[in-house]
C-alpha cells in the first residue's frame, strides 16, 4: 500500500494536473500511461520501415536508393534519427498541444523524398526542401491560412489524394518485395510488369513477403494491437529461418531470386550507441542548380502531401477521443497545427523526412489516452529505441513490405467518400488515384486531379463554384507538367 500511495503522490501532483488536465478530461494517469505504451508499440514499426524506404546498406547494391551524386543514407543512421525525431516531436506535441497524438516520419512523404527528390539532388538538398516545406506549413498554420487552403479543396479530392497515396505505397511494397517485377523487353510482349518471375512468385524472399502479408492482414483484421509491428517481426523471423536453411543470399544484381536489400541474419550485437551523424546534414543548394520553378513546384508538392493528411488525421483522432466541440472542431487546433508543422522542420533537419501525426495513435486513445501525458511515455520510448539500431539491419525489405501494402489498404477506406456517380467528380478523383502509382509520383496524381477538376467545372458551368485557391494550384501544376517544354522554349 505504501508504494501505491507513493506513485499516487508523484503522479497526482498539481503540476501534472495543471500541465495535462488529466482528470478534467475524464482520464487517469494509469490510462494515459497505458495508452502511451500501446501507441508506441502500434507505431514503432516506423523505426524499421523508414530506414528501408530512405536508406540503403551499400551504394552499389541493385536497389540502393542513391541521390543524384550516387550517395546513400545508411540504414542504421536513418533508424537512429527516425527514433530521435519521433521522440522529440511526440514529447513537444504532448506538452504544447496536450493531445494524445504521437508524431513520427510520415509514410508517403518519405517515399516521395526517396523516389522523386533524391534522383534530382543530393540527400542533404532533399532534406533541405523538407525543412522548407515544414517552415511553410508552420507559417500557414500560424496565420490561419492552412485551414483556408484545406477548405478550398473539395472533399472528394482530399479523399482521392489519400487513396492514391495508399495505392502508391502498396505498389512500392509489391515492387520492393519482388511480387511485381519489371518485364524485360521481349518479342511479342508489351506488358511492362508481371507477377514475380515467369508469372510465379518463384523465390523464397517473395514467398516470405506473401506469408508475411497474410499474417499481418490476419492480425490487423482481428484488431490485434501492434498488428503491423508483430507482422514485420514475424516475417523477419521467418526470413531468418529460411535464409539459415536455404542460403538464398543477396540479389546483388545477378541473382533475381535473392534478397533485394539486406540478407536476414542475426546481428553481432543488440545495443549500440546511436549514430546521429545525419542530424544537421541539410543543404538548400537545390534552389541554385535545379532552377527556381522546379524547386518551388517540388516544395509545393511536399506541402500538399503533408497538408491534407495531417488535418484529416487530427480531426479523426479528436473525434475518437471525444475532444472536439459541438461544431466538430478541436479546441486550440491552431497551436496543434503549428507544432505538427514543425515536425517537418525537425524531421528534415534530422534527415528522417517529414514527421506528422500518426493515425496509429488511435490505438492508445482506445486504451483511454485523452491528454498529452500519454505522449510523454511514447516519446521517451522512441528516444530509448535509438539504442537498439543493430536490430533494424536484420529486417529484409521483403519482411517490411507487407506493412506498406497493409497501410495502403487502410488508406483505401477513404474511397467511400467519393461520389463516382457524378462524372465531373469521378474523373478527377480517378486520375488522382491511378496516376500516382502508374507514374510512380504523388505529385503527378495530385496535379492531374486538380487540373481535370477545374477544367470540368469550368466546362460544365460551375467555374464560380471552384475556390480561387484551386485555380491557383491548378495553374501551378500546369507549369509543373510543362517545365520541360518551357525550359526548351526559353533556351530557344
C-alpha positions as CSV (number, residue, x, y, z in Angstrom):
1,X,0.0,0.0,0.0
2,X,2.9,2.3,0.7
3,X,4.2,2.1,-2.8
4,X,0.8,2.7,-4.3
5,X,0.4,5.9,-2.2
6,X,3.9,7.0,-3.3
7,X,3.1,6.6,-7.0
8,X,-0.2,8.4,-6.5
9,X,1.6,11.2,-4.7
10,X,4.0,11.5,-7.6
11,X,1.6,11.4,-10.5
12,X,-1.2,13.1,-8.7
13,X,0.7,16.3,-8.2
14,X,-0.9,19.7,-9.2
15,X,1.9,20.0,-11.7
16,X,0.8,17.0,-13.7
17,X,-2.9,18.1,-13.5
18,X,-2.0,21.7,-14.5
19,X,0.0,20.6,-17.5
20,X,-2.2,17.9,-18.9
21,X,-5.7,18.3,-17.2
22,X,-6.0,14.6,-16.8
23,X,-9.0,14.5,-14.5
24,X,-10.7,17.3,-16.4
25,X,-10.8,15.1,-19.5
26,X,-12.1,12.1,-17.6
27,X,-8.9,10.1,-17.6
28,X,-6.4,8.8,-15.1
29,X,-2.6,8.6,-15.0
30,X,-2.8,4.9,-15.4
31,X,-5.0,5.1,-18.5
32,X,-2.7,7.7,-20.0
33,X,0.5,5.7,-19.5
34,X,-1.2,2.5,-20.8
35,X,-2.4,4.4,-23.8
36,X,1.1,5.8,-24.4
37,X,2.6,2.4,-24.3
38,X,0.1,0.9,-26.7
39,X,0.6,3.8,-29.1
40,X,4.4,3.3,-29.2
41,X,4.0,-0.5,-29.7
42,X,1.5,0.1,-32.5
43,X,3.5,2.7,-34.5
44,X,7.1,1.7,-33.6
45,X,7.3,-0.2,-36.9
46,X,8.2,3.1,-38.5
47,X,11.7,2.7,-36.9
48,X,12.1,-0.4,-39.0
49,X,10.3,0.7,-42.1
50,X,11.6,4.3,-42.6
51,X,15.2,3.2,-42.9
52,X,14.3,0.6,-45.5
53,X,12.4,3.3,-47.5
54,X,15.0,6.1,-47.3
55,X,18.2,4.1,-46.5
56,X,20.4,1.5,-48.1
57,X,23.1,-0.8,-46.9
58,X,25.6,-0.2,-49.8
59,X,25.7,2.4,-52.6
60,X,26.4,-0.2,-55.2
61,X,23.5,-2.6,-54.5
62,X,20.9,-3.2,-57.2
63,X,18.2,-1.5,-55.3
64,X,20.2,1.1,-53.5
65,X,18.4,4.4,-53.1
66,X,21.1,6.8,-54.3
67,X,20.9,10.5,-54.8
68,X,22.0,12.3,-57.9
69,X,25.6,12.0,-56.7
70,X,25.4,8.3,-56.1
71,X,25.3,8.6,-52.3
72,X,23.0,6.6,-49.9
73,X,21.8,7.1,-46.4
74,X,22.9,4.3,-44.1
75,X,20.1,2.1,-42.6
76,X,21.4,2.3,-39.0
77,X,21.8,6.0,-39.2
78,X,18.3,6.5,-40.6
79,X,16.9,4.3,-37.9
80,X,18.6,6.3,-35.2
81,X,17.4,9.7,-36.5
82,X,13.9,8.3,-37.1
83,X,13.6,7.4,-33.4
84,X,15.2,10.7,-32.3
85,X,12.8,12.9,-34.4
86,X,9.8,10.9,-33.4
87,X,10.7,11.1,-29.7
88,X,11.4,14.8,-29.7
89,X,8.2,15.7,-31.7
90,X,5.9,13.4,-29.7
91,X,7.1,15.0,-26.5
92,X,6.7,18.5,-27.8
93,X,3.2,17.8,-29.2
94,X,2.1,16.4,-25.9
95,X,3.5,19.3,-23.9
96,X,2.3,22.1,-26.1
97,X,-0.9,20.8,-27.8
98,X,-1.9,18.4,-24.9
99,X,-3.4,15.8,-27.2
100,X,-2.5,12.1,-27.2
101,X,-1.4,12.2,-30.9
102,X,2.1,10.8,-31.4
103,X,4.3,12.0,-34.3
104,X,6.8,10.2,-36.5
105,X,8.0,10.0,-40.0
106,X,5.0,10.1,-42.4
107,X,4.6,7.2,-44.8
108,X,4.2,8.6,-48.3
109,X,6.3,11.7,-47.8
110,X,9.4,9.5,-47.2
111,X,8.7,7.6,-50.4
112,X,8.3,10.9,-52.2
113,X,11.6,12.0,-50.9
114,X,13.4,8.8,-51.8
115,X,11.7,8.2,-55.2
116,X,11.2,11.8,-56.5
117,X,13.6,14.2,-54.8
118,X,16.8,12.2,-54.3
119,X,17.3,11.3,-58.0
120,X,17.2,15.0,-58.8
121,X,19.5,16.3,-56.0
122,X,21.7,15.3,-53.1
123,X,20.2,13.8,-49.9
124,X,21.1,17.0,-47.9
125,X,19.3,19.1,-50.5
126,X,16.3,16.8,-50.4
127,X,16.1,17.2,-46.7
128,X,16.6,20.9,-47.1
129,X,13.4,21.0,-49.2
130,X,11.6,19.1,-46.4
131,X,12.7,21.8,-43.9
132,X,11.4,24.5,-46.3
133,X,8.1,22.5,-46.6
134,X,7.8,22.5,-42.8
135,X,8.6,26.2,-42.4
136,X,5.8,27.0,-44.9
137,X,3.3,24.8,-43.1
138,X,4.2,26.4,-39.8
139,X,3.7,29.8,-41.4
140,X,0.4,28.7,-42.9
141,X,-0.8,27.4,-39.6
142,X,0.3,30.5,-37.6
143,X,-1.6,32.8,-40.0
144,X,-4.7,30.6,-40.2
145,X,-4.2,30.2,-43.9
146,X,-3.7,26.4,-43.6
147,X,-7.4,26.0,-42.7
148,X,-8.5,28.2,-45.6
149,X,-6.5,26.2,-48.2
150,X,-7.8,22.9,-46.7
151,X,-11.3,24.1,-47.1
152,X,-10.7,25.2,-50.7
153,X,-10.1,21.6,-51.8
154,X,-13.3,19.6,-52.5
155,X,-13.8,16.7,-50.1
156,X,-13.7,14.2,-53.0
157,X,-10.2,15.3,-54.0
158,X,-9.0,15.1,-50.4
159,X,-10.2,11.6,-50.2
160,X,-8.7,10.7,-53.6
161,X,-5.3,12.0,-52.5
162,X,-5.3,9.7,-49.5
163,X,-6.4,6.8,-51.6
164,X,-3.9,7.5,-54.3
165,X,-1.1,7.7,-51.8
166,X,-2.3,4.4,-50.4
167,X,-2.1,2.7,-53.8
168,X,1.3,4.3,-54.4
169,X,2.6,3.0,-51.1
170,X,1.2,-0.5,-51.8
171,X,2.7,-0.6,-55.3
172,X,6.1,0.3,-53.8
173,X,5.8,-2.5,-51.4
174,X,4.8,-5.0,-54.1
175,X,7.8,-4.0,-56.2
176,X,10.3,-4.0,-53.4
177,X,9.2,-7.5,-52.4
178,X,9.6,-8.8,-55.9
179,X,5.9,-9.7,-56.1
180,X,5.6,-7.3,-59.0
181,X,8.6,-7.1,-61.4
182,X,9.5,-5.2,-64.5
183,X,9.5,-7.4,-67.6
184,X,12.5,-7.0,-69.9
185,X,11.6,-6.1,-73.5
186,X,10.9,-9.3,-75.3
187,X,9.5,-10.1,-78.7
188,X,5.7,-10.4,-78.8
189,X,5.0,-8.6,-75.5
190,X,4.4,-5.1,-74.4
191,X,3.5,-5.8,-70.8
192,X,5.5,-3.5,-68.6
193,X,5.2,-5.5,-65.3
194,X,4.2,-9.0,-64.2
195,X,3.9,-11.4,-61.3
196,X,7.2,-12.3,-59.8
197,X,9.4,-14.3,-62.2
198,X,7.7,-16.0,-65.1
199,X,4.3,-15.2,-63.6
200,X,5.2,-17.0,-60.4
201,X,6.5,-15.8,-57.1
202,X,9.4,-18.2,-57.8
203,X,11.7,-17.1,-55.0
204,X,12.0,-17.6,-51.2
205,X,12.1,-13.8,-50.4
206,X,8.9,-13.2,-52.3
207,X,7.4,-16.2,-50.5
208,X,8.3,-14.6,-47.2
209,X,6.5,-11.5,-48.3
210,X,3.3,-13.4,-49.2
211,X,3.3,-15.2,-45.9
212,X,4.1,-12.0,-44.0
213,X,1.3,-10.2,-45.8
214,X,-1.2,-12.8,-44.9
215,X,-0.1,-13.0,-41.3
216,X,-0.2,-9.2,-40.9
217,X,-3.6,-9.0,-42.6
218,X,-5.0,-11.5,-40.1
219,X,-3.5,-9.6,-37.2
220,X,-5.0,-6.3,-38.4
221,X,-8.3,-7.8,-39.3
222,X,-8.6,-9.3,-35.8
223,X,-7.9,-6.0,-34.2
224,X,-4.6,-7.1,-32.6
225,X,-2.8,-4.1,-31.2
226,X,0.6,-3.6,-32.8
227,X,-0.6,-6.0,-35.6
228,X,1.6,-4.3,-38.2
229,X,4.7,-4.4,-35.9
230,X,4.1,-8.0,-35.0
231,X,3.7,-8.8,-38.7
232,X,7.0,-7.3,-39.5
233,X,8.7,-9.1,-36.6
234,X,7.1,-12.5,-37.5
235,X,8.1,-12.0,-41.2
236,X,11.6,-11.3,-40.2
237,X,11.8,-14.4,-38.0
238,X,10.5,-16.5,-41.0
239,X,13.1,-14.8,-43.2
240,X,15.9,-15.6,-40.9
241,X,14.8,-19.3,-40.7
242,X,14.5,-19.5,-44.5
243,X,17.9,-18.0,-45.0
244,X,19.6,-20.3,-42.5
245,X,18.1,-23.3,-44.2
246,X,18.1,-22.5,-47.9
247,X,21.0,-19.9,-48.0
248,X,19.3,-17.7,-50.6
249,X,22.0,-15.0,-50.5
250,X,21.8,-11.4,-51.8
251,X,20.4,-10.4,-55.1
252,X,23.5,-8.2,-56.0
253,X,22.0,-7.6,-59.5
254,X,22.9,-11.2,-60.6
255,X,20.6,-13.4,-58.5
256,X,17.0,-12.4,-59.2
257,X,15.8,-14.9,-56.5
258,X,18.0,-13.4,-53.8
259,X,17.2,-10.9,-51.0
260,X,16.8,-7.4,-52.5
261,X,18.5,-5.3,-49.9
262,X,19.7,-7.0,-46.7
263,X,20.2,-10.7,-46.0
264,X,18.3,-11.6,-42.8
265,X,21.0,-12.9,-40.4
266,X,21.3,-12.3,-36.7
267,X,23.3,-9.2,-35.7
268,X,26.5,-9.3,-33.7
269,X,25.0,-7.0,-31.1
270,X,21.7,-5.8,-29.9
271,X,22.5,-2.5,-28.2
272,X,24.7,0.2,-29.7
273,X,25.2,3.9,-29.2
274,X,23.1,5.7,-31.9
275,X,24.9,7.1,-34.9
276,X,23.4,10.6,-35.2
277,X,25.7,11.8,-37.9
278,X,22.8,12.6,-40.2
279,X,21.5,15.3,-37.9
280,X,22.0,18.7,-39.5
281,X,23.1,17.2,-42.8
282,X,20.9,19.8,-44.7
283,X,21.6,21.9,-47.7
284,X,19.5,24.4,-49.7
285,X,21.6,24.1,-52.8
286,X,18.7,22.7,-54.9
287,X,17.4,26.3,-55.3
288,X,20.7,27.1,-57.2
289,X,21.3,24.2,-59.6
290,X,17.7,22.9,-60.2
291,X,16.1,26.2,-61.1
292,X,13.6,28.2,-59.0
293,X,10.5,26.9,-60.8
294,X,11.3,23.3,-60.4
295,X,12.2,23.6,-56.8
296,X,9.1,25.7,-56.0
297,X,6.9,23.1,-57.6
298,X,8.6,20.3,-55.7
299,X,8.2,22.1,-52.4
300,X,4.6,22.8,-53.3
301,X,4.1,19.1,-53.8
302,X,5.6,18.3,-50.4
303,X,3.3,20.9,-48.8
304,X,0.3,19.4,-50.5
305,X,1.2,15.9,-49.5
306,X,1.8,16.9,-45.8
307,X,-1.2,19.3,-45.7
308,X,-4.3,17.2,-46.0
309,X,-3.2,14.0,-44.3
310,X,-2.4,15.7,-41.0
311,X,-5.6,17.8,-40.9
312,X,-7.8,14.7,-41.6
313,X,-5.9,12.5,-39.1
314,X,-6.1,15.1,-36.3
315,X,-9.8,15.6,-36.9
316,X,-10.5,11.8,-36.8
317,X,-8.4,11.2,-33.7
318,X,-10.0,14.2,-31.9
319,X,-13.5,12.8,-32.7
320,X,-12.5,9.3,-31.5
321,X,-11.2,10.8,-28.2
322,X,-14.2,12.9,-27.7
323,X,-12.1,16.1,-27.7
324,X,-14.0,18.0,-30.5
325,X,-16.5,20.7,-29.7
326,X,-20.1,20.9,-30.8
327,X,-19.0,22.2,-34.2
328,X,-16.7,19.3,-34.7
329,X,-13.5,21.4,-34.2
330,X,-10.6,20.7,-31.9
331,X,-10.0,23.3,-29.2
332,X,-6.8,25.3,-29.7
333,X,-6.3,23.5,-33.0
334,X,-4.1,26.3,-34.3
335,X,-1.4,25.6,-31.7
336,X,-1.6,21.9,-32.6
337,X,-1.2,22.6,-36.3
338,X,1.9,24.7,-35.7
339,X,3.6,22.0,-33.6
340,X,2.6,19.4,-36.2
341,X,4.0,21.6,-39.0
342,X,7.3,21.8,-37.0
343,X,7.5,18.1,-37.4
344,X,8.6,18.6,-41.0
345,X,11.3,21.0,-40.0
346,X,12.6,18.7,-37.3
347,X,12.3,15.6,-39.5
348,X,14.1,17.3,-42.4
349,X,16.9,18.7,-40.1
350,X,17.4,15.2,-38.7
351,X,17.4,13.6,-42.2
352,X,14.5,11.4,-41.2
353,X,12.0,13.0,-43.6
354,X,8.8,14.9,-42.6
355,X,7.2,14.0,-39.3
356,X,3.5,14.1,-38.9
357,X,0.6,12.9,-36.6
358,X,0.2,9.1,-36.8
359,X,-3.2,7.6,-37.2
360,X,-2.0,4.7,-35.1
361,X,-2.4,7.0,-32.1
362,X,-6.0,5.7,-32.3
363,X,-4.8,2.5,-30.5
364,X,-3.6,4.5,-27.5
365,X,-6.9,6.5,-27.5
366,X,-8.8,3.3,-27.5
367,X,-6.9,2.3,-24.3
368,X,-8.1,5.5,-22.7
369,X,-5.5,8.2,-23.5
370,X,-7.0,11.7,-23.6
371,X,-4.1,14.0,-22.9
372,X,-0.5,14.8,-23.8
373,X,0.6,12.8,-20.8
374,X,0.3,9.7,-23.0
375,X,2.8,11.3,-25.4
376,X,5.3,11.6,-22.6
377,X,5.7,7.9,-22.3
378,X,5.5,7.3,-26.1
379,X,8.2,10.0,-26.7
380,X,10.6,8.6,-24.1
381,X,10.2,5.0,-25.6
382,X,11.1,6.4,-29.0
383,X,14.2,8.0,-27.6
384,X,15.2,4.7,-25.9
385,X,14.7,2.9,-29.2
386,X,17.7,4.8,-30.7
387,X,20.0,2.4,-28.8
388,X,18.7,-0.7,-30.5
389,X,19.5,0.2,-34.1
390,X,21.5,-3.1,-34.8
391,X,18.2,-4.9,-34.7
392,X,16.9,-3.0,-37.7
393,X,19.6,-4.2,-40.1
394,X,18.2,-7.7,-39.7
395,X,14.9,-6.9,-41.3
396,X,14.9,-7.5,-45.1
397,X,12.7,-5.3,-47.3
398,X,10.6,-8.4,-48.1
399,X,9.6,-8.7,-44.5
400,X,8.8,-5.0,-44.2
401,X,6.9,-4.6,-47.5
402,X,3.7,-6.2,-46.1
403,X,3.4,-3.2,-43.8
404,X,3.4,-0.9,-46.9
405,X,0.6,-2.9,-48.5
406,X,-1.4,-3.0,-45.3
407,X,-1.1,0.8,-44.8
408,X,-2.1,1.2,-48.4
409,X,-5.2,-0.9,-47.8
410,X,-6.1,1.2,-44.8
411,X,-5.8,4.4,-46.7
412,X,-8.1,3.0,-49.4
413,X,-11.0,3.2,-47.0
414,X,-11.5,6.8,-47.8
415,X,-12.7,5.9,-51.3
416,X,-16.2,5.6,-49.9
417,X,-16.2,9.4,-49.5
418,X,-16.1,9.9,-53.3
419,X,-19.3,10.0,-55.4
420,X,-18.4,8.2,-58.6
421,X,-21.9,8.6,-60.0
422,X,-21.0,12.3,-60.8
423,X,-18.6,12.1,-63.6
424,X,-17.2,15.6,-63.2
425,X,-16.1,14.5,-59.7
426,X,-15.4,10.9,-60.6
427,X,-12.8,11.5,-63.3
428,X,-10.6,13.9,-61.3
429,X,-10.7,11.6,-58.3
430,X,-9.9,8.6,-60.6
431,X,-7.0,10.4,-62.2
432,X,-5.6,11.4,-58.8
433,X,-5.8,7.8,-57.6
434,X,-4.4,6.0,-60.6
435,X,-1.8,8.4,-61.8
436,X,0.1,8.2,-58.6
437,X,1.1,4.5,-58.8
438,X,1.1,4.4,-62.6
439,X,3.7,7.2,-62.8
440,X,5.4,6.4,-59.5
441,X,4.7,10.0,-58.4
442,X,2.4,11.5,-55.8
443,X,2.9,14.9,-57.4
444,X,1.7,13.8,-60.8
445,X,-1.5,12.3,-59.3
446,X,-2.4,15.5,-57.4
447,X,-1.7,17.6,-60.4
448,X,-3.8,15.5,-62.8
449,X,-6.7,15.6,-60.3
450,X,-6.6,19.3,-59.6
451,X,-6.3,20.3,-63.3
452,X,-9.1,18.0,-64.5
453,X,-11.4,19.1,-61.7
454,X,-11.1,22.8,-62.5
455,X,-11.4,22.2,-66.3
456,X,-14.5,20.0,-65.9
457,X,-16.0,22.5,-63.5
458,X,-15.5,25.4,-66.0
459,X,-16.8,23.3,-68.9
460,X,-20.0,22.4,-67.1
461,X,-20.8,25.9,-66.0
462,X,-19.6,25.6,-62.4
463,X,-16.4,27.7,-62.6
464,X,-17.6,30.1,-59.9
465,X,-18.1,27.1,-57.5
466,X,-14.3,26.4,-57.7
467,X,-12.4,28.2,-54.9
468,X,-9.9,30.7,-56.2
469,X,-7.1,28.9,-54.5
470,X,-8.0,25.8,-56.5
471,X,-7.4,27.8,-59.7
472,X,-4.0,29.0,-58.4
473,X,-3.0,25.4,-57.5
474,X,-4.1,24.1,-60.9
475,X,-2.2,26.8,-62.8
476,X,0.9,25.9,-60.8
477,X,0.5,22.3,-61.7
478,X,0.2,23.2,-65.4
479,X,3.6,24.8,-65.1
480,X,4.9,21.8,-63.2
481,X,3.9,19.5,-66.1
482,X,5.2,21.9,-68.7
483,X,8.6,22.5,-67.1
484,X,10.5,20.6,-69.8
485,X,8.9,22.3,-72.8
486,X,9.1,25.7,-71.1
487,X,12.8,25.2,-70.5
488,X,13.3,24.3,-74.1
489,X,11.3,27.3,-75.2
490,X,13.2,29.8,-73.1
491,X,16.6,28.2,-74.3
492,X,15.5,28.7,-77.9
